[in-house]
């Protein structure tokens, strides 16, 4: 019937239900959108663009849902894998879904406090610094830093996200650490 | 590197995330429209209106379950010709209004489309002329009429639920919600008593939604220019009587309201005679709803 409470439904079932029940995919969004948004924001350094990219990630995930093979109960590693691909070609991804994004209702212009505004500016600046700090790393090394150190995925989950062996995740992370140590970079994030 | 902490993220509000979620669901529903329409057989109707209602089964298909497989929780854009076909089908409504209702509205106020199901609202429950709801599916159409009630309009940015009506199709219940929107309301998502959420169609100062099952509405997320807010909703109670009411159940004739006075019964007889003349009846030729209470 398509109507139900999704609290007891795991991610894999939500994805499989989505074709007949779009609300199921909405529930998946509810569960993981903040983590996907955080990944997109840290990847691009642009919070505003990250919001649109979060929508794109889920639209792309829905399109690719038949390829999903969950290695555990959480779809987050898979979604972050989609996010990784989407953000690598952010401009192209946004262009592809331009018409869908145009239908997103605009944010309300409700007044916010001065403290909130300052907090947003500071967070945006910290985000920009973090993106800059990743510059010495290769693309592959950034991937594992974003997923393991900042995304809090396990090595195995990051390996699943990137479709690479766990050992490769370890070696890329070690390489990233080495580069930071060599460059004597001490990020203040 | 080991002390490389994750940088803070600019806050994304719950309301903004909800807006994005509703957009996602809408996009999926639109892009992945059910191609295979299920037959829509109507088994009866039970009125649960805040005002007087009369449920009519106009035509019935043989049907195969599940009746609502193609239902979507968010409205979908109509396919080419869908609205026209629904209006044409709904035009088969009776020309005479049921007792207690001066005339049947003829103008569509709002159309709620969910996959192959078209729910058209003629008039409004809050106007003196009353409202006519017409649900049109691939193989069946069901109508219900509500007397008008002059209700206070909602405050700006809020909604009121004017009518909650339970129906059934092929022994599967569904519920229709009709209400009014305050100025500035651009979207509304209803939260049901079972925890599910249903996006409503909003327009012309009205909203319309329906869902499989018998859940009632407990709250609504209402979007207006000032943002999205959640407001509690008190669902109208089941109509248990009223001198001007002729609501009843086609599935369980007589369970609804029955006219009490001789004048009302005479009026109902005239109305039911019109239904017979128009070949409006339940499967097997059984009289519709309150007409069954009159006997032969």
Interface residues (C-beta under 8 A of the other chain):
Chain A: X1 X2 X3 X4 X5 X7 X18 X19 X20 X21 X22 X23 X25 X26 X29 X30 X33 X34 X37 X38 X41 X42 X47 X51 X54 X55 X58 X59 X62 X100 X103 X104 X105 X107 X108 X109 X110 X116 X119 X120 X122 X123 X124 X126 X127 X129 X130 X133 X145 X149 X150 X152 X176 X177 X180 X181 X187 X189
Chain B: X1 X2 X4 X5 X6 X7 X8 X9 X10 X11 X12 X15 X16 X17 X19 X20 X21 X22 X23 X24 X25 X26 X27 X28 X29 X32 X34 X66 X68 X69 X71 X72 X73 X74 X172 X186 X187 X192 X194 X195 X196 X197 X211 X212 X213 X215 X223 X225 X226 X227 X228
